[in-house]
C-alpha cells in the first residue's frame, strides 16, 4: 500500500519541503488514473483530495502545475475534476497563493457551474461556495475574507468571459514603493462629487505599487486587479493630494482592523517614524452615505491604551451596524471617543484594554448617533475569557454617574446609565440619544 503513487505523493506533500522530483515521478506512474474519482466519497480525484487536505497553497500551486503537465483533465467526469478542486479551495484557512492555483484551473477550462454535492441545488456552484466565505468578515477572519473577495472577483470575471489572469492578493505589494494614486469612479452621476471631494471616493482607490495596480474598494477590501480601472467611467490622478512622505514610501503592512476599516503602514528611508493611510467605509458610521473616506498620518505610535483617567467629550456609535439590518444594535469594536483635541476610534485587541487610533474629526459628523453627556472619564475595561469586550465603565465627572457598555458574544451592546441617589441607592436611568 505504501508504494502506491497516491500515498507517496501525499506523504511528500506533508513535508515542509516536498521533493518535487519524487512527486512528478509518481504522477507519471499514475497514468490514466490521474483523472479517476477514487478519493473522498468517490467524488473527487487525487488532486482535489489533496487540495481538500492541505492548506499551503504555494505547494498546491506547484502540485497543480505538475498534474496539468501530465494529463490532468479539468473537464473529465462531466467537469467534476476541475470544479471539485475549485470548491475545495474554499475549505480551511488559505494563503494568497490560492489565486494562482485557481488561475491554473480556470485557464485549463474548469467548469464553475457544478455543485460540490450532487444533491445540492444548482445555484450552489463555485461562486456560491466562495460567496459563502463572506461570513469571515463577520467572525473576524479579515485576511481570509479579503482573500476570498479576490477569489470571487477572479471566478466571476471568468464566468463572464472577462480577463481574469493576474488578480492577486495585496501581499504581493508588501515591500513595494507607492508611485501613484488614482481615484476611480464607476457611476457617471458621481464624477463631479468625486472630483470635488478630496478625502473620499465613491468607487475605488487605485494605488500603483511597483507597477502593480492595488485596488482598494469602497468596502475597504484589497486586491491587485489589472482590469478594474478599465471599467471606470472616470479616472483622476490624486497623487498631488498626498505629501512626499507617502509617495515613494514602501508598503510595510496592510492592517485590516475590522470590517470597513483598514490601515496601510508605510516606511520611508531615513525617516524615524512610519507613515500610514487609513481608510474607513461609509457603512461604519454614516448610513446612507455612498462614499469611503481616507486620511494620512505620521507615526504608528499614535495608538493609545484607553486607561483610567482618559477624558472623553462624546461617545459615537455606529447606529444599526449589524449583520441583521432590521435589528438596532451596536458593534462593540466600532465606537469613537472624542476629546477636546483628539478623535479616537476604538478596538479591543491588546491585553485587557482598548486600543484607540486617532482619526480625523471630519470622519464623525453631525449625522452620527452619539450619547449626550460628559465629559466622561474612562475608569476601567473588562473582557471575558474569549477576549471579547464585555464592559466599559465611564464616569461623568460632576455627578459621578456611571455609564456602562455591555457586550455579549453575539456582538450586541446595550447600555445602562446608573448613579447613586442621596440615600445611596442605585438609580438606573435611560440612555439619551441625539442627532
C-alpha positions as CSV (number, residue, x, y, z in Angstrom):
1,X,0.0,0.0,0.0
2,X,2.8,2.4,0.9
3,X,4.2,2.1,-2.6
4,X,1.1,3.4,-4.3
5,X,1.8,6.7,-6.1
6,X,-1.0,8.5,-4.3
7,X,0.4,7.5,-0.9
8,X,3.9,8.7,-1.8
9,X,2.6,12.0,-3.2
10,X,0.5,12.6,-0.1
11,X,3.5,11.8,2.1
12,X,5.7,14.3,0.3
13,X,3.0,17.0,0.5
14,X,3.0,16.6,4.3
15,X,6.7,17.6,4.4
16,X,7.9,21.2,4.9
17,X,10.0,20.9,1.7
18,X,8.4,18.4,-0.7
19,X,10.6,16.6,-3.2
20,X,9.1,17.7,-6.5
21,X,11.2,15.3,-8.5
22,X,9.7,12.4,-6.5
23,X,6.2,13.8,-6.8
24,X,6.5,14.2,-10.6
25,X,7.7,10.6,-11.0
26,X,4.7,9.3,-9.1
27,X,2.3,11.5,-11.1
28,X,3.7,9.9,-14.3
29,X,3.2,6.5,-12.8
30,X,-0.4,7.1,-12.2
31,X,-1.1,7.2,-15.9
32,X,-4.8,7.4,-16.7
33,X,-5.8,7.0,-13.1
34,X,-4.8,10.7,-12.6
35,X,-8.4,11.5,-13.7
36,X,-10.4,8.9,-11.8
37,X,-12.7,9.7,-8.9
38,X,-11.2,7.3,-6.4
39,X,-10.9,9.6,-3.4
40,X,-13.1,11.1,-0.7
41,X,-16.5,9.6,-1.1
42,X,-15.7,8.5,-4.6
43,X,-16.5,12.1,-5.9
44,X,-13.0,13.6,-6.3
45,X,-9.7,13.0,-7.9
46,X,-6.3,12.7,-6.0
47,X,-5.6,16.4,-6.8
48,X,-9.0,17.5,-5.4
49,X,-8.4,15.4,-2.4
50,X,-5.0,16.8,-1.7
51,X,-6.4,20.4,-2.1
52,X,-9.0,19.4,0.5
53,X,-6.5,18.3,3.0
54,X,-3.5,20.7,2.6
55,X,-3.6,24.4,3.4
56,X,-0.2,25.5,1.9
57,X,-1.3,26.9,-1.4
58,X,2.2,27.6,-2.6
59,X,2.9,23.9,-2.6
60,X,-0.6,23.3,-4.1
61,X,0.3,25.6,-6.9
62,X,3.4,23.5,-7.8
63,X,1.4,20.3,-7.5
64,X,-1.4,21.6,-9.7
65,X,1.2,22.6,-12.4
66,X,2.6,19.1,-12.4
67,X,-0.8,17.4,-12.6
68,X,-1.8,19.6,-15.5
69,X,1.5,19.0,-17.2
70,X,1.0,15.2,-17.1
71,X,-2.6,14.8,-18.3
72,X,-4.9,16.1,-15.6
73,X,-8.2,17.0,-17.4
74,X,-10.3,19.5,-15.5
75,X,-13.2,18.7,-17.9
76,X,-13.2,15.0,-17.2
77,X,-16.0,13.3,-15.3
78,X,-18.5,15.8,-16.5
79,X,-16.3,18.7,-15.3
80,X,-16.1,17.4,-11.8
81,X,-12.3,17.2,-11.9
82,X,-11.9,20.9,-12.1
83,X,-15.0,22.0,-10.2
84,X,-14.2,20.0,-7.1
85,X,-10.7,21.5,-6.9
86,X,-12.2,25.0,-7.0
87,X,-14.8,24.1,-4.4
88,X,-12.2,22.5,-2.1
89,X,-10.1,25.7,-2.1
90,X,-13.0,27.2,-0.1
91,X,-12.2,25.0,2.9
92,X,-9.9,25.7,5.8
93,X,-7.5,28.7,6.0
94,X,-5.6,29.6,2.9
95,X,-2.8,31.9,1.8
96,X,-2.7,34.3,-1.1
97,X,-1.2,31.6,-3.4
98,X,-4.8,30.3,-3.7
99,X,-5.4,32.8,-6.5
100,X,-2.6,31.2,-8.5
101,X,-3.9,27.7,-8.0
102,X,-7.4,28.7,-9.1
103,X,-6.0,30.6,-12.1
104,X,-4.3,27.5,-13.4
105,X,-7.5,25.5,-13.1
106,X,-9.6,28.2,-14.8
107,X,-7.1,28.7,-17.6
108,X,-7.3,24.9,-18.2
109,X,-11.1,25.3,-18.6
110,X,-12.6,24.3,-15.3
111,X,-16.4,24.2,-15.1
112,X,-17.6,26.5,-12.3
113,X,-21.3,25.6,-12.7
114,X,-21.0,22.3,-10.9
115,X,-22.1,21.9,-7.3
116,X,-19.9,20.2,-4.6
117,X,-22.6,17.6,-3.9
118,X,-25.0,16.2,-6.5
119,X,-27.9,16.7,-4.1
120,X,-27.2,20.4,-3.8
121,X,-29.5,22.9,-5.7
122,X,-27.9,24.0,-9.0
123,X,-27.3,27.5,-7.7
124,X,-24.8,26.1,-5.2
125,X,-22.0,26.4,-7.7
126,X,-18.4,27.5,-7.2
127,X,-19.3,31.2,-7.0
128,X,-21.9,30.4,-4.3
129,X,-19.3,28.5,-2.3
130,X,-16.8,31.4,-2.5
131,X,-19.6,33.9,-1.5
132,X,-20.4,31.8,1.5
133,X,-16.9,32.7,2.8
134,X,-18.1,36.3,3.2
135,X,-19.2,35.3,6.7
136,X,-15.5,35.5,7.6
137,X,-15.9,39.3,7.7
138,X,-18.5,38.7,10.5
139,X,-16.4,36.4,12.6
140,X,-13.3,38.5,12.3
141,X,-11.2,36.4,9.9
142,X,-10.5,39.5,8.0
143,X,-7.4,38.5,6.0
144,X,-9.1,35.3,4.8
145,X,-12.4,37.2,4.0
146,X,-10.3,39.7,2.0
147,X,-8.6,36.9,0.0
148,X,-12.0,35.3,-0.9
149,X,-13.2,38.7,-2.2
150,X,-10.4,38.5,-4.7
151,X,-11.1,34.8,-5.5
152,X,-14.8,35.7,-6.1
153,X,-13.8,38.5,-8.5
154,X,-11.4,36.2,-10.3
155,X,-14.0,33.5,-10.9
156,X,-16.8,36.0,-11.7
157,X,-14.6,37.5,-14.4
158,X,-14.0,34.0,-15.8
159,X,-17.8,33.3,-15.7
160,X,-18.5,36.5,-17.7
161,X,-15.8,35.9,-20.3
162,X,-13.7,38.8,-18.9
163,X,-9.9,38.7,-18.3
164,X,-9.1,37.0,-15.0
165,X,-5.4,36.3,-15.1
166,X,-3.2,38.4,-12.8
167,X,-5.7,39.0,-10.0
168,X,-3.7,38.6,-6.8
169,X,-3.7,39.3,-3.1
170,X,-2.4,42.6,-1.7
171,X,0.5,40.6,-0.1
172,X,2.4,40.9,-3.4
173,X,2.6,44.7,-2.8
174,X,4.4,44.4,0.5
175,X,7.8,46.0,0.2
176,X,6.9,47.8,-3.0
177,X,7.1,51.6,-3.4
178,X,3.9,53.8,-3.9
179,X,4.3,55.5,-7.3
180,X,0.9,57.0,-8.0
181,X,-2.6,57.1,-6.6
182,X,-5.8,57.4,-8.6
183,X,-9.5,57.7,-7.8
184,X,-11.8,55.5,-9.9
185,X,-15.5,56.4,-10.4
186,X,-17.9,53.9,-11.8
187,X,-21.1,55.9,-12.0
188,X,-21.3,59.0,-14.2
189,X,-23.6,60.8,-11.8
190,X,-20.9,60.7,-9.1
191,X,-18.0,62.0,-11.2
192,X,-18.5,65.7,-10.2
193,X,-18.7,64.8,-6.5
194,X,-15.7,62.5,-6.7
195,X,-13.7,65.4,-8.2
196,X,-14.9,67.8,-5.5
197,X,-14.2,65.5,-2.5
198,X,-10.5,65.4,-1.7
199,X,-10.8,63.0,1.2
200,X,-13.3,60.4,0.0
201,X,-14.2,58.3,-3.0
202,X,-17.3,56.5,-4.3
203,X,-15.7,53.8,-6.4
204,X,-12.2,52.6,-5.6
205,X,-8.7,53.9,-5.0
206,X,-6.1,52.6,-7.4
207,X,-2.6,52.7,-5.8
208,X,0.3,51.9,-8.1
209,X,2.9,49.9,-6.1
210,X,6.0,48.9,-8.1
211,X,3.7,49.0,-11.2
212,X,1.2,46.7,-9.6
213,X,-2.4,48.0,-9.5
214,X,-3.5,47.7,-5.9
215,X,-7.3,48.2,-5.8
216,X,-9.0,49.4,-2.6
217,X,-12.8,49.1,-3.0
218,X,-15.2,51.4,-1.2
219,X,-16.0,48.4,1.1
220,X,-12.3,48.5,2.1
221,X,-11.1,45.2,0.7
222,X,-7.7,45.0,-1.1
223,X,-6.5,43.1,-4.2
224,X,-4.3,43.5,-7.2
225,X,-6.5,43.7,-10.3
226,X,-5.2,44.8,-13.7
227,X,-8.7,45.2,-15.1
228,X,-10.7,47.3,-12.6
229,X,-9.5,50.6,-13.9
230,X,-10.8,49.7,-17.4
231,X,-14.4,49.6,-16.1
232,X,-14.2,53.1,-14.5
233,X,-16.1,55.9,-16.2
234,X,-13.6,58.4,-14.8
235,X,-10.0,58.2,-13.5
236,X,-8.5,61.1,-11.6
237,X,-4.8,61.3,-10.5
238,X,-4.8,62.4,-6.9
239,X,-1.1,61.8,-6.3
240,X,-0.6,65.5,-5.5
241,X,-3.1,65.3,-2.6
242,X,-0.5,63.1,-0.7
243,X,2.7,64.5,0.7
244,X,6.2,63.4,-0.1
245,X,6.2,61.1,2.9
246,X,3.5,58.9,1.3
247,X,4.6,58.9,-2.4
248,X,7.8,56.9,-2.8
249,X,7.3,55.2,0.6
250,X,7.4,51.4,0.8
251,X,4.3,49.4,1.8
252,X,5.3,47.8,5.1
253,X,2.0,46.3,6.2
254,X,-1.8,46.3,5.4
255,X,-3.8,46.2,8.7
256,X,-7.4,45.0,8.3
257,X,-8.6,46.3,11.7
258,X,-12.3,45.5,11.4
259,X,-14.8,45.2,8.6
260,X,-14.8,48.5,6.8
261,X,-11.7,50.0,8.4
262,X,-8.0,49.4,7.5
263,X,-4.6,51.0,7.5
264,X,-1.7,50.9,5.1
265,X,1.5,51.2,7.0
266,X,4.3,52.8,5.1
267,X,8.1,53.2,5.6
268,X,10.3,55.8,4.0
269,X,14.1,55.7,4.1
270,X,15.8,58.0,6.6
271,X,12.5,58.6,8.5
272,X,12.3,57.6,12.1
273,X,8.5,57.0,12.2
274,X,6.1,55.1,10.0
275,X,3.5,56.8,7.9
276,X,0.1,55.5,7.2
277,X,-3.0,55.8,5.1
278,X,-6.2,54.9,6.9
279,X,-9.5,54.1,5.1
280,X,-13.0,53.8,6.5
281,X,-16.1,52.6,4.7
282,X,-19.3,54.7,4.7
283,X,-21.3,52.0,6.4
284,X,-19.3,52.1,9.6
285,X,-20.7,55.4,10.8
286,X,-22.8,57.1,8.1
287,X,-25.8,55.1,7.0
288,X,-27.0,56.2,3.6
289,X,-23.6,57.7,2.6
290,X,-22.1,56.4,-0.6
291,X,-18.5,57.5,0.0
292,X,-15.5,55.9,1.7
293,X,-13.1,58.2,3.5
294,X,-9.3,58.2,3.6
295,X,-6.7,60.2,5.6
296,X,-3.0,60.2,6.1
297,X,-0.9,60.4,9.2
298,X,2.6,60.0,10.5
299,X,3.9,57.7,13.2
300,X,2.2,54.5,14.0
301,X,2.8,55.4,17.7
302,X,-0.5,57.3,17.8
303,X,-2.1,54.2,19.2
304,X,-3.0,54.6,22.8
305,X,-4.3,52.3,25.5
306,X,-7.5,53.8,26.9
307,X,-7.0,53.6,30.7
308,X,-8.5,55.2,33.7
309,X,-8.2,59.0,33.6
310,X,-8.7,59.5,29.8
311,X,-11.1,62.4,29.3
312,X,-13.9,61.9,26.8
313,X,-16.3,64.6,25.5
314,X,-18.5,62.5,23.3
315,X,-19.0,58.8,22.6
316,X,-20.0,58.0,19.0
317,X,-21.5,54.7,17.9
318,X,-22.2,53.0,14.6
319,X,-26.0,53.1,14.7
320,X,-27.6,49.9,13.4
321,X,-24.3,48.4,12.3
322,X,-25.3,44.8,12.3
323,X,-25.4,41.7,10.1
324,X,-29.1,41.7,10.7
325,X,-30.0,45.2,9.4
326,X,-33.6,45.0,10.8
327,X,-32.2,45.0,14.3
328,X,-30.9,48.1,16.1
329,X,-27.7,47.0,17.8
330,X,-24.2,48.2,18.2
331,X,-20.9,46.5,17.4
332,X,-18.5,46.9,20.3
333,X,-15.4,47.3,18.1
334,X,-16.9,50.3,16.3
335,X,-17.1,53.3,18.7
336,X,-15.3,56.6,18.8
337,X,-14.4,58.6,21.9
338,X,-13.9,62.3,21.1
339,X,-11.9,64.6,23.4
340,X,-11.1,68.3,23.0
341,X,-8.1,67.6,20.8
342,X,-8.4,64.0,19.6
343,X,-10.9,61.7,17.9
344,X,-10.0,58.1,18.6
345,X,-11.6,55.0,17.0
346,X,-11.7,52.1,19.4
347,X,-10.7,48.5,19.0
348,X,-10.5,45.8,21.7
349,X,-7.4,43.8,20.9
350,X,-4.4,44.1,23.3
351,X,-4.3,42.9,26.9
352,X,-7.2,44.0,29.0
353,X,-7.5,47.4,27.5
354,X,-9.0,49.1,24.4
355,X,-6.7,50.5,21.7
356,X,-7.5,53.9,20.3
357,X,-6.3,55.0,16.9
358,X,-6.6,58.7,16.0
359,X,-8.9,59.5,13.1
360,X,-9.9,62.9,11.6
361,X,-12.7,64.8,13.3
362,X,-14.4,65.0,10.0
363,X,-15.0,61.3,9.9
364,X,-17.6,61.6,12.6
365,X,-20.1,64.2,11.6
366,X,-23.5,65.6,12.8
367,X,-25.4,62.7,11.4
368,X,-23.7,60.2,13.6
369,X,-25.6,59.0,16.6
370,X,-23.9,59.8,19.9
371,X,-24.5,59.7,23.6
372,X,-25.3,63.0,25.1
373,X,-23.4,64.0,28.2
374,X,-19.9,64.3,29.5
375,X,-17.1,64.8,29.8
376,X,-16.7,61.2,30.8
377,X,-13.7,59.6,32.5
378,X,-12.7,56.1,31.5
379,X,-12.3,54.1,34.6
380,X,-11.6,50.5,33.5
381,X,-12.4,47.9,30.9
382,X,-13.3,44.3,31.4
383,X,-13.1,41.4,28.9
384,X,-14.4,37.9,29.2
385,X,-12.3,34.8,28.7
386,X,-12.9,34.8,24.9
387,X,-11.1,38.1,24.7
388,X,-14.3,39.9,23.7
389,X,-15.0,43.3,25.3
390,X,-17.7,42.9,27.9
391,X,-17.8,46.2,29.9
392,X,-16.5,49.7,29.6
393,X,-17.1,51.9,32.7
394,X,-17.2,55.6,32.2
395,X,-17.8,58.1,34.9
396,X,-19.4,61.5,34.4
397,X,-17.1,63.9,36.2
398,X,-19.6,66.1,38.1
399,X,-22.3,63.7,39.1
400,X,-20.2,60.5,39.3
401,X,-22.8,59.0,37.0
402,X,-21.7,55.6,35.6
403,X,-22.3,54.7,32.0
404,X,-21.8,51.0,31.3
405,X,-21.5,49.4,27.9
406,X,-22.4,45.7,28.0
407,X,-21.4,43.4,25.1
408,X,-22.2,39.7,24.7
409,X,-20.6,37.1,22.4
410,X,-23.0,37.9,19.6
411,X,-21.5,41.4,19.4
412,X,-24.7,43.1,20.8
413,X,-24.3,46.1,23.1
414,X,-26.8,47.6,25.4
415,X,-26.5,50.5,27.7
416,X,-27.3,51.2,31.3
417,X,-26.9,54.6,32.9
418,X,-26.8,54.4,36.7
419,X,-25.8,56.5,39.7
420,X,-26.4,56.6,43.4
421,X,-29.1,58.8,44.8
422,X,-28.9,60.8,48.1
423,X,-29.9,57.7,50.1
424,X,-27.1,55.7,48.5
425,X,-29.5,53.6,46.4
426,X,-28.7,52.9,42.8
427,X,-30.8,54.6,40.2
428,X,-30.9,53.2,36.6
429,X,-31.5,55.9,34.0
430,X,-32.3,55.5,30.3
431,X,-29.6,56.5,27.8
432,X,-30.4,59.7,25.9
433,X,-29.5,59.8,22.2
434,X,-29.5,62.8,19.9
435,X,-28.6,63.5,16.3
